[in-house]
């Protein structure tokens, strides 16, 4: 390796080490709170139920959308056949 390549490798190494050190010093930006009290458990259960309900509503909306597309395609096909 010539001088320019060595310089580039050294600069990259310095930047990598500095970013690792900075990340270690900063720590997690958003530490997740851990709580095992009843209020948190109840909230988690409520949120899980709400997510399940929303998933079911999305399935219904998708089914309605697909049915409308199919019926619209059938109607267009019947108009073409006239």
N, C-alpha and C positions, 0 to 999 in steps of 0.2 A: 504494500500500500504506500502511496505517496503522501505527502504532507497534507494535501487538501482532503483526502479521504479520512485520514486520522482525525483531522480537525472536526469533520462532520460527525464522525462516530463519537467523539468526546462531547460535542454539543448535544447530541441526541441523548447520550447517557446522563448528562447533567440535568437535562430537562425531565427525563423519566424519574430520576432519583428525587428531584425537587417536587414533582407532582405526587409521588408516593408519600413523601414526608408531609406535604401539605394536606393530603387526604387523611393521613393518620392523625394529624393534629386537629383537624376540623371535626372528625368523627362523623357520625350519622347526622344528616340534616334534620330528619324527622324521626326521632326515636319513637317507637311504638309503645304506648303505655300498656303495661300489663297489670291487669287488675282481675282478681278472681272473686270480687264481691257479687252478691245476688243481683244488684242493680245492673251491673254490666252483663251478667249472664242473661237476665230478662231482656235487656236491650238487644243482645245478640240474637236471641230466639225470635224476638219481634221482627228484627231486620231480615232474618232468614225467611220467615213466613212471608214478609212483604216481597222479597225477591222472588220467591216461589210463585206468589200470586201474579206478579208482573210477568214472569216467564209464561205462565198460562195465558194471560191476556195477549201477549205477543203471538203465541201460537194461534189463538183465535183470529187475530187480525191478519196473520199470514194466510190462514185458511180462507177467510173472507176475500182477501185480495186475489188469491189464486182462483177461487170460484168465479169471481167477477170477470177475470181475464178469460176464463174458459167459456163462460156464457156469452161474453162479448164476441169472442172468436166464432162461436157457433152462430150467433146472430148475423155477423158479417158474412159468414159462409152461406147462410140461407138467403141473404139478400143477393149475393153473387149468383146463386143458382136460379133466380127468377128470370 
